[in-house]
């Protein structure tokens, strides 16, 4: 068997993984993920037909969001779980078709994903080569369709987090379905696909706004917070990923047990929410970005809960301490089942495991400051505006996005270190770990690194920019003293990029490399219409972006 995957920044040789994913997924898991996406397209066709008569299924929308999230980089490596999800999708599609055809609704029977009737793992693996990325011969059409699909994968991640908190946007769900159907349409031309890509960005803004509302109405607006980096002498659980509902339920269930809770990587921003601060056993953050987990999980000593993606295949020395839940999964790790009948997840098994473990080994001490989401920054608006008007702040640099393990990402640490003292970094996502522990100081009490939160909190950065545009009385967001030097890694970064483009932001610098899935012609369109560019070296880029 072989594979082809180029959906993340670490695609082998900058072109695509063909033997095994750099992320660690096998060719078999890659094939099963391709089939899961294919089956999702068939269900999208059936539910689109159902919607013409108002018979569309909420269950189908939820399935599509779950399935897309499972296929995101570093989310699920468990082939058996993916097989199970494929069968669930086929059964749901067939049930929906039977119900709507009984009411006179016609489903496109010539669509392969609608006709597909595989049942076994062998069936799934045999069809994979014919329905994968390279099955689309025209590289520009393929590039635009993949850009759209990767965007909706990112949208699905944010939609699922919002759904877990009881928030849903039917228009977003319907667009995700529309994009899946469009990806099977062989008659769409380049211009039509470009329009769909931009529509993806618009819906990306909507889904990030929805998740922002879900998080803040449920847990309060993030506050400026000094987060502890040290440890206590209690057994503990380390929680990673992105899901705040899982965070809430874990904190409630560990209260009074003698087990502490620490965040890792993209869960760091949980420390900024008022609702979580009441838990005395919520200690702070342990470690850095996701890619350092092999060393940091070893020294943590206790169990680790993955709520979503960012899994690095674990070492044998601690694999028995890895637990997954939701869309995440890894073969050999205990998976905590989803909620049923409105009841919380049951985290008792990981709590009991933690009680038997040693306390974490301390790897650093001190604090880092975060919590600069849009409402908090707007409370500082007068201070910020005065600093800009006085010349104390000359430029804001948006350095959001993702981190990764490759050495060329040291560029972002060096770039942050070499920025002039009159610049302020605005960030969201795990890219911040490249510079959030540097001693960069402040400007008149305004920290030079403003961390808005997780990758989805890039929405906050956009809201801040739009508010500053209003305050300064500007007609164009691009007239603000803001430059964009963004690191990307996976599909949630793709939807953030498309969302910024839909808001009219131009001249975004993207690195450390441009996506492998962008064909030369599609890259040219992005450069000519939006000024998308790459990075070079720190000295050149600071002169070009900051000092020019």
C-alpha positions as CSV (number, residue, x, y, z in Angstrom):
1,X,0.0,0.0,0.0
2,X,1.1,3.6,-0.5
3,X,-0.4,6.9,0.4
4,X,-0.4,10.6,-0.6
5,X,-1.0,13.3,1.9
6,X,0.1,17.0,1.8
7,X,-2.4,18.6,4.1
8,X,0.1,19.8,6.7
9,X,3.2,22.0,6.6
10,X,5.6,19.1,7.3
11,X,4.7,17.2,4.2
12,X,7.7,15.1,3.2
13,X,10.2,17.0,1.0
14,X,7.7,19.8,0.9
15,X,5.6,17.9,-1.6
16,X,3.7,15.2,0.2
17,X,4.0,12.0,2.4
18,X,4.0,8.9,0.2
19,X,5.2,6.1,2.5
20,X,4.3,7.2,6.1
21,X,3.1,10.5,7.4
22,X,5.7,12.7,9.0
23,X,3.0,13.1,11.7
24,X,3.3,9.4,12.3
25,X,0.2,8.0,10.6
26,X,0.6,4.8,8.7
27,X,-0.4,4.4,5.0
28,X,-3.3,2.3,6.3
29,X,-4.6,5.0,8.6
30,X,-4.2,7.5,5.8
31,X,-6.2,5.3,3.4
32,X,-9.0,4.9,6.0
33,X,-9.1,8.7,6.5
34,X,-9.5,9.1,2.7
35,X,-12.4,6.7,2.8
36,X,-14.0,8.4,5.8
37,X,-13.9,11.7,3.8
38,X,-15.3,10.0,0.7
39,X,-18.2,8.5,2.7
40,X,-18.8,11.9,4.3
41,X,-19.2,13.4,0.8
42,X,-21.9,10.7,0.0
43,X,-23.8,11.6,3.2
44,X,-23.5,15.3,2.3
45,X,-25.1,14.6,-1.1
46,X,-28.0,12.7,0.6
47,X,-28.6,15.4,3.2
48,X,-28.4,18.1,0.6
49,X,-31.2,16.3,-1.3
50,X,-33.1,16.0,1.9
51,X,-32.8,19.7,2.6
52,X,-34.7,20.6,-0.6
53,X,-37.8,19.3,1.2
54,X,-36.8,20.4,4.7
55,X,-36.0,16.9,5.7
56,X,-32.2,17.3,6.4
57,X,-30.9,15.6,9.4
58,X,-29.1,17.2,12.4
59,X,-27.6,13.8,13.0
60,X,-26.0,14.0,9.5
61,X,-24.5,17.5,10.2
62,X,-23.1,16.3,13.5
63,X,-21.5,13.3,11.8
64,X,-19.9,15.4,9.1
65,X,-18.3,17.7,11.6
66,X,-17.0,14.7,13.7
67,X,-15.7,12.9,10.6
68,X,-13.9,15.9,9.2
69,X,-12.3,16.6,12.6
70,X,-11.1,13.0,12.8
71,X,-9.1,13.5,9.6
72,X,-7.3,16.6,10.8
73,X,-3.5,16.2,11.2
74,X,-2.5,14.6,14.5
75,X,-6.0,13.9,15.7
76,X,-6.8,10.2,15.2
77,X,-4.3,7.4,14.5
78,X,-6.6,4.6,15.5
79,X,-7.5,2.6,12.4
80,X,-10.2,0.5,14.2
81,X,-12.0,3.7,15.4
82,X,-11.9,5.2,11.9
83,X,-13.3,1.9,10.4
84,X,-16.1,2.1,12.9
85,X,-16.8,5.7,11.9
86,X,-16.9,4.8,8.2
87,X,-19.5,2.1,8.8
88,X,-21.5,4.5,10.9
89,X,-21.5,7.0,8.0
90,X,-22.6,4.4,5.4
91,X,-25.4,3.3,7.7
92,X,-26.5,6.9,8.3
93,X,-26.4,7.7,4.6
94,X,-28.4,4.6,3.7
95,X,-31.0,5.3,6.4
96,X,-31.4,8.9,5.3
97,X,-31.7,7.9,1.6
98,X,-34.4,5.3,2.4
99,X,-36.4,7.8,4.5
100,X,-36.3,10.7,2.0
101,X,-36.8,8.5,-1.1
102,X,-40.0,7.2,0.6
103,X,-41.1,10.8,0.5
104,X,-40.3,11.4,-3.1
105,X,-36.9,13.0,-2.7
106,X,-34.3,12.0,-5.4
107,X,-30.7,11.4,-4.5
108,X,-28.0,11.6,-7.2
109,X,-27.4,7.9,-7.8
110,X,-24.5,8.4,-10.3
111,X,-22.4,9.9,-7.5
112,X,-19.8,7.3,-6.4
113,X,-19.8,8.3,-2.8
114,X,-23.6,7.8,-2.7
115,X,-23.4,4.4,-4.4
116,X,-20.5,3.1,-2.3
117,X,-21.5,-0.1,-0.4
118,X,-18.2,-1.3,1.2
119,X,-18.5,-3.1,4.5
120,X,-15.1,-4.5,5.4
121,X,-11.7,-3.1,6.1
122,X,-10.5,-4.8,2.9
123,X,-13.2,-3.0,0.9
124,X,-12.1,0.3,2.4
125,X,-8.4,-0.1,1.6
126,X,-9.1,-1.3,-1.9
127,X,-11.1,1.8,-2.9
128,X,-8.7,4.3,-1.2
129,X,-6.3,4.8,-4.2
130,X,-9.1,5.7,-6.5
131,X,-10.7,8.4,-4.3
132,X,-7.6,10.0,-2.7
133,X,-6.2,13.5,-3.4
134,X,-4.4,12.5,-6.6
135,X,-7.6,11.2,-8.2
136,X,-8.2,14.8,-9.5
137,X,-5.8,15.2,-12.4
138,X,-5.9,18.9,-13.0
139,X,-3.5,20.3,-10.4
140,X,-5.2,23.7,-10.2
141,X,-8.7,22.3,-9.7
142,X,-7.2,19.8,-7.2
143,X,-5.4,22.6,-5.4
144,X,-8.5,24.8,-5.0
145,X,-10.7,21.8,-3.9
146,X,-8.1,20.8,-1.3
147,X,-7.8,24.4,-0.1
148,X,-11.6,24.4,0.4
149,X,-11.6,21.0,2.0
150,X,-8.8,21.8,4.4
151,X,-10.6,25.0,5.3
152,X,-13.8,23.1,6.2
153,X,-11.8,20.6,8.2
154,X,-10.7,23.6,10.3
155,X,-14.2,24.9,10.4
156,X,-15.5,21.5,11.6
157,X,-13.0,21.5,14.5
158,X,-14.3,24.9,15.8
159,X,-18.0,23.9,15.1
160,X,-17.5,20.7,17.2
161,X,-16.1,22.7,20.2
162,X,-19.1,25.0,20.0
163,X,-21.6,22.1,19.7
164,X,-20.1,20.6,22.8
165,X,-21.2,23.7,24.6
166,X,-24.6,23.7,23.1
167,X,-24.0,26.3,20.4
168,X,-24.7,25.7,16.7
169,X,-24.9,27.7,13.5
170,X,-27.0,26.0,10.9
171,X,-25.6,28.1,8.1
172,X,-22.1,27.0,9.0
173,X,-23.2,23.3,9.0
174,X,-25.0,23.8,5.7
175,X,-21.8,25.4,4.2
176,X,-19.6,22.5,5.3
177,X,-22.1,20.2,3.6
178,X,-22.1,22.4,0.5
179,X,-18.3,22.4,0.3
180,X,-18.2,18.6,0.5
181,X,-20.7,18.3,-2.3
182,X,-18.8,20.9,-4.4
183,X,-15.6,18.9,-4.0
184,X,-17.2,16.1,-6.1
185,X,-18.4,18.4,-8.9
186,X,-16.2,17.9,-11.9
187,X,-17.9,20.8,-13.8
188,X,-16.7,23.6,-11.5
189,X,-14.1,25.9,-13.1
190,X,-11.3,27.8,-11.4
191,X,-13.3,31.0,-10.9
192,X,-16.2,29.1,-9.3
193,X,-13.8,27.3,-7.0
194,X,-12.0,30.5,-6.0
195,X,-15.4,32.0,-5.1
196,X,-16.1,28.9,-2.9
197,X,-12.7,29.2,-1.2
198,X,-13.5,32.8,-0.3
199,X,-17.0,31.7,0.9
200,X,-15.2,29.2,3.1
201,X,-13.3,32.0,4.7
202,X,-16.5,34.0,5.3
203,X,-17.9,31.0,7.1
204,X,-14.7,30.5,9.0
205,X,-15.2,34.0,10.5
206,X,-18.8,32.9,11.4
207,X,-17.7,29.7,13.1
208,X,-14.9,31.4,15.1
209,X,-17.4,34.0,16.2
210,X,-19.7,31.2,17.3
211,X,-17.0,29.5,19.3
212,X,-15.9,32.8,20.9
213,X,-19.5,33.3,22.0
214,X,-19.8,29.8,23.3
215,X,-16.6,30.0,25.3
216,X,-17.2,33.5,26.7
217,X,-20.9,33.0,27.6
218,X,-20.1,29.7,29.3
219,X,-16.8,30.5,31.0
220,X,-16.6,34.3,31.0
221,X,-14.3,36.6,29.0
222,X,-10.6,35.8,29.3
223,X,-8.7,38.0,31.7
224,X,-5.1,39.1,31.9
225,X,-3.6,36.2,33.9
226,X,-0.2,35.2,35.2
227,X,0.0,31.5,34.7
228,X,2.2,29.3,37.0
229,X,4.8,27.2,35.3
230,X,6.0,25.3,38.3
231,X,4.6,22.2,40.0
232,X,3.2,21.0,43.3
233,X,3.8,17.8,45.2
234,X,0.6,16.1,44.2
235,X,-0.3,13.5,41.7
236,X,-1.8,15.1,38.6
237,X,-3.4,14.9,35.2
238,X,-2.1,16.8,32.2
239,X,-4.8,17.9,29.7
240,X,-3.9,18.7,26.1
241,X,-5.9,19.6,22.9
242,X,-8.5,22.3,22.7
243,X,-11.9,21.3,24.1
244,X,-13.1,23.5,27.0
245,X,-16.1,21.3,27.9
246,X,-13.7,18.4,28.6
247,X,-11.6,20.8,30.7
248,X,-14.7,21.8,32.7
249,X,-15.8,18.3,33.4
250,X,-12.3,17.1,34.3
251,X,-11.9,19.9,36.8
252,X,-15.3,19.2,38.4
253,X,-14.6,15.5,38.7
254,X,-11.0,15.9,40.1
255,X,-12.1,18.4,42.8
256,X,-11.5,17.1,46.2
257,X,-9.7,13.9,45.0
258,X,-6.1,15.1,45.7
259,X,-5.3,15.1,42.0
260,X,-4.1,18.4,40.4
261,X,-4.7,19.5,36.8
262,X,-2.2,21.2,34.5
263,X,-2.7,22.4,30.9
264,X,-0.3,21.5,28.1
265,X,0.2,23.3,24.7
266,X,-3.1,24.6,23.2
267,X,-5.0,24.1,26.5
268,X,-2.9,26.9,28.1
269,X,-5.6,29.5,27.5
270,X,-8.0,27.6,29.8
271,X,-6.0,29.4,32.5
272,X,-7.4,32.8,31.3
273,X,-11.1,31.9,31.8
274,X,-12.7,33.2,35.1
275,X,-14.9,30.0,35.5
276,X,-11.8,27.8,35.8
277,X,-10.0,30.0,38.3
278,X,-12.2,28.9,41.2
279,X,-10.6,25.4,41.2
280,X,-7.8,25.4,43.7
281,X,-6.3,22.2,42.2
282,X,-5.9,23.8,38.8
283,X,-2.2,24.6,39.1
284,X,-1.1,26.1,35.8
285,X,0.7,25.1,32.6
286,X,3.3,22.3,32.2
287,X,5.6,22.4,29.2
288,X,5.5,23.9,25.8
289,X,4.1,23.3,22.3
290,X,2.7,19.9,21.2
291,X,5.8,18.7,19.5
292,X,7.8,18.6,22.7
293,X,5.4,16.1,24.3
294,X,7.7,13.1,24.2
295,X,10.1,14.6,26.7
296,X,7.5,16.5,28.7
297,X,5.1,13.6,29.0
298,X,7.9,11.5,30.3
299,X,8.7,13.9,33.1
300,X,5.1,14.7,34.0
301,X,4.8,11.2,35.5
302,X,1.0,11.2,35.6
303,X,-1.7,10.5,32.9
304,X,-2.3,12.7,29.9
305,X,-5.7,13.4,28.4
306,X,-6.0,14.3,24.7
307,X,-9.2,16.1,24.1
308,X,-8.5,16.7,20.4
309,X,-5.6,16.8,17.9
310,X,-1.9,17.4,18.5
311,X,-1.0,13.8,19.3
312,X,2.6,12.7,18.6
313,X,2.8,8.9,18.5
314,X,3.7,8.1,22.2
315,X,6.8,6.3,23.4
316,X,6.3,2.8,24.9
317,X,7.6,4.2,28.2
318,X,4.4,6.3,28.8
319,X,1.8,5.0,26.3
320,X,-0.1,3.4,29.1
321,X,-0.6,6.9,30.6
322,X,-2.2,8.4,27.4
323,X,-5.9,8.7,27.3
324,X,-7.9,10.0,24.4
325,X,-11.5,11.3,24.1
326,X,-13.8,12.9,21.5
327,X,-12.4,12.8,17.9
328,X,-8.8,12.0,19.1
329,X,-7.5,8.4,19.2
330,X,-4.4,6.3,19.1
331,X,-4.2,2.5,18.9
332,X,-3.2,1.1,22.3
333,X,-4.5,4.1,24.3
334,X,-7.6,4.1,26.5
335,X,-10.4,6.0,24.9
336,X,-12.9,7.8,27.2
337,X,-16.4,7.5,25.6
338,X,-18.5,10.5,24.5
339,X,-21.3,12.0,26.6
340,X,-24.7,10.2,26.5
341,X,-28.1,11.4,27.3
342,X,-26.8,14.8,28.4
343,X,-24.6,13.4,31.0
344,X,-20.9,14.4,31.5
345,X,-18.1,12.2,30.3
346,X,-16.8,9.8,33.0
347,X,-13.2,10.6,33.8
348,X,-13.0,8.3,36.8
349,X,-10.6,5.9,35.1
350,X,-7.9,8.5,34.5
351,X,-8.4,10.1,37.9
352,X,-7.8,6.7,39.6
353,X,-4.8,6.2,37.4
354,X,-3.4,9.6,38.5
355,X,-3.7,8.8,42.2
356,X,-1.2,5.9,41.7
357,X,1.4,8.2,39.9
358,X,4.2,10.3,41.3
359,X,3.9,14.1,41.2
360,X,5.2,15.9,38.1
361,X,8.9,16.5,37.8
362,X,9.5,20.3,37.7
363,X,11.0,21.4,34.3
364,X,10.7,25.2,34.8
365,X,9.5,27.8,37.2
366,X,8.0,31.3,37.0
367,X,5.0,32.6,35.2
368,X,3.8,33.7,31.8
369,X,1.1,36.3,31.1
370,X,-1.8,35.8,28.7
371,X,-5.5,36.5,28.4
372,X,-5.5,39.3,25.8
373,X,-8.7,38.4,24.0
374,X,-10.7,41.1,22.3
375,X,-12.8,42.3,25.3
376,X,-9.7,42.6,27.5
377,X,-7.7,44.4,24.9
378,X,-10.6,46.8,24.2
379,X,-10.5,47.7,27.9
380,X,-7.0,48.9,27.3
381,X,-7.9,50.6,24.0
382,X,-7.3,54.2,25.3
383,X,-3.8,53.1,26.5
384,X,-3.1,51.4,23.2
385,X,-4.3,54.3,21.1
386,X,-2.3,56.8,23.1
387,X,0.8,54.6,22.7
388,X,0.4,54.5,18.9
389,X,-0.3,58.3,18.7
390,X,2.7,59.1,20.8
391,X,4.9,56.8,18.7
392,X,5.7,54.5,21.6
393,X,4.2,51.7,19.6
394,X,5.2,51.9,15.9
395,X,3.9,48.5,14.7
396,X,1.8,45.5,15.8
397,X,3.0,42.2,14.5
398,X,0.5,39.4,14.2
399,X,2.5,36.2,14.8
400,X,-0.3,33.7,15.4
401,X,-0.7,30.2,14.0
402,X,1.0,26.9,14.7
403,X,4.3,25.6,16.0
404,X,6.1,22.5,14.7
405,X,9.2,20.5,15.2
406,X,11.3,21.5,12.2
407,X,14.4,23.6,12.9
408,X,13.4,26.3,10.4
409,X,10.7,27.4,12.9
410,X,13.5,28.9,15.0
411,X,13.0,31.8,12.6
412,X,10.0,32.9,14.6
413,X,12.0,33.0,17.9
414,X,14.7,34.9,16.2
415,X,12.3,37.3,14.5
416,X,10.5,38.0,17.8
417,X,13.9,38.5,19.6
418,X,15.2,41.0,16.9
419,X,12.0,43.1,16.7
420,X,12.5,46.8,17.6
421,X,11.4,47.7,21.1
422,X,8.6,49.8,19.8
423,X,6.7,46.8,18.4
424,X,4.0,44.6,20.0
425,X,3.4,41.0,19.0
426,X,-0.3,39.8,18.9
427,X,-0.6,36.1,18.9
428,X,-3.0,33.1,19.2
429,X,-2.3,29.4,18.7
430,X,0.7,27.3,19.7
431,X,3.1,29.5,17.6
432,X,3.4,31.6,20.7
433,X,5.6,29.0,22.4
434,X,8.4,30.2,20.1
435,X,8.6,33.5,21.9
436,X,6.1,33.7,24.9
437,X,8.8,32.9,27.4
438,X,11.3,35.5,26.1
439,X,11.9,38.5,28.3
440,X,10.6,41.1,25.8
441,X,9.3,43.6,28.4
442,X,6.5,46.1,27.9
443,X,5.7,49.5,26.4
444,X,4.1,51.8,29.0
445,X,2.6,48.8,30.8
446,X,1.4,47.1,27.6
447,X,3.2,43.7,27.3
448,X,5.1,43.2,24.1
449,X,3.5,39.8,23.6
450,X,-0.3,39.8,23.7
451,X,-1.6,36.3,23.8
452,X,-5.3,36.0,22.8
453,X,-5.5,32.3,23.3
454,X,-6.0,29.2,21.1
455,X,-5.8,29.1,17.3
456,X,-9.5,29.7,17.1
457,X,-8.9,32.9,19.1
458,X,-7.3,34.4,16.0
459,X,-10.9,35.7,15.8
460,X,-10.0,38.0,18.7
461,X,-7.0,39.4,16.7
462,X,-9.4,40.2,13.8
463,X,-11.9,41.9,16.1
464,X,-9.1,43.9,17.7
465,X,-7.9,45.0,14.3
466,X,-11.4,46.0,13.1
467,X,-11.9,48.0,16.3
468,X,-8.6,49.8,15.9
469,X,-9.6,50.6,12.3
470,X,-12.8,52.2,13.7
471,X,-11.0,54.1,16.5
472,X,-8.4,55.6,14.1
473,X,-11.1,56.4,11.5
474,X,-9.6,54.4,8.7
475,X,-11.4,53.2,5.6
476,X,-9.2,50.1,5.1
477,X,-8.0,47.6,7.6
478,X,-4.7,47.4,5.7
479,X,-3.9,51.0,6.6
480,X,-3.4,50.0,10.3
481,X,0.2,49.7,11.6
482,X,-0.2,46.0,11.6
483,X,1.8,43.4,9.7
484,X,1.2,39.7,9.5
485,X,3.9,37.1,9.9
486,X,2.0,33.9,10.5
487,X,3.3,30.3,11.0
488,X,1.0,27.5,9.8
489,X,0.9,23.8,10.4
490,X,-2.4,22.2,9.8
491,X,-6.0,22.7,8.7
492,X,-7.2,25.0,11.5
493,X,-4.5,27.4,10.4
494,X,-5.9,27.2,6.8
495,X,-9.3,28.3,7.9
496,X,-7.8,31.2,9.9
497,X,-5.9,32.3,6.8
498,X,-9.1,32.1,4.7
499,X,-11.0,34.0,7.3
500,X,-8.5,36.8,7.3
501,X,-8.6,37.0,3.5
502,X,-12.4,37.2,3.7
503,X,-12.1,40.2,6.1
504,X,-10.0,42.0,3.5
505,X,-6.6,41.5,5.2
506,X,-3.8,41.6,2.6
507,X,0.0,41.1,2.5
508,X,0.0,38.2,4.9
509,X,3.4,36.5,5.2
510,X,3.1,32.7,5.6
511,X,5.8,30.3,6.7
512,X,8.0,28.6,7.2
513,X,7.0,27.3,3.8
514,X,4.0,27.9,1.6
515,X,1.5,25.0,1.5
516,X,2.5,22.1,-0.8
517,X,-1.2,21.8,-1.9
518,X,-1.0,25.2,-3.6
519,X,-0.3,24.8,-7.3
520,X,1.9,27.5,-8.9
521,X,-1.2,29.0,-10.6
522,X,-3.2,29.1,-7.4
523,X,-0.3,30.6,-5.5
524,X,-0.1,33.3,-8.3
525,X,-3.8,34.1,-7.7
526,X,-3.2,34.5,-4.0
527,X,-0.2,36.6,-4.5
528,X,-1.8,38.9,-7.1
529,X,-5.1,39.3,-5.3
530,X,-4.1,39.2,-1.7
531,X,-0.4,39.8,-1.5
532,X,0.3,36.5,0.1
533,X,4.0,36.0,0.5
534,X,6.6,33.7,2.2
535,X,9.3,34.4,4.6
536,X,13.1,34.8,3.9
537,X,15.5,35.5,6.7
538,X,15.0,37.5,9.9
539,X,17.1,40.5,9.0
540,X,15.6,40.9,5.6
541,X,12.0,40.4,6.8
542,X,12.4,42.9,9.7
543,X,13.7,45.5,7.3
544,X,10.9,44.7,4.8
545,X,8.0,44.4,7.2
546,X,8.9,46.6,10.2
547,X,11.4,49.2,9.2
548,X,10.3,50.0,5.7
